[in-house]
């Protein structure tokens, strides 16, 4: 199956899971809080959900309560082949409309580099391969962040988004784990 075919099938599965699981965001928050140990005061980046993405907002509120700072991604211009940047966000902060129907912190919000990246996706497998929307934003971003310092990357998804194998290319960057509404999936060590 090509990446394009897999994207279509995965988007359909995700939409069904989204409609069938209205409390998925709350369940996802419990999964992450129970399974992932974050350093005190970590900067955690997430995303503002679009389409049928699993909703990370309950998790963001819980992380803020636990003393973490939250950052949201800002997409580079369509013509730029650059990584995402991140700006701090709190629930009291307004968001600005951006490309791809996204919502981002305004230009004046403080830029930061996250310690942990919570990434949206269309499909994942147990090796940490992630299928996104095809623009490569998260692959470029994770490569850039990890070239400077250790950065944990966790995919957020519905369990129904798991596939046997995500086709990968040389530029694709693996996740460290995947959190779903039913549990946490650590990435299998394929080198063993």
Number of C-alpha atoms within 10 A of each C-alpha: 9 8 15 12 9 17 19 11 14 21 19 15 19 24 17 14 20 21 11 10 13 12 14 22 23 17 20 26 22 19 18 21 14 11 13 13 8 16 10 10 14 16 22 25 24 24 23 17 15 13 11 17 21 27 25 23 18 16 20 24 15 15 21 17 10 13 12 18 20 25 28 26 28 21 19 15 11 10 6 8 12 15 20 20 17 23 21 23 23 14 11 6 11 11 16 11 11 15 12 9 10 17 20 24 23 17 11 8 14 12 17 18 17 25 19 20 27 21 20 24 22 25 28 29 22 21 19 24 23 28 23 18 16 11 10 17 18 23 19 17 18 21 16 15 18 13 10 8 10 11 18 18 24 26 26 29 29 31 20 17 22 20 14 10 15 20 15 13 7 5 10 17 19 20 24 19 23 27 24 24 22 14 17 20 19 17 17 13 9 8 4 4
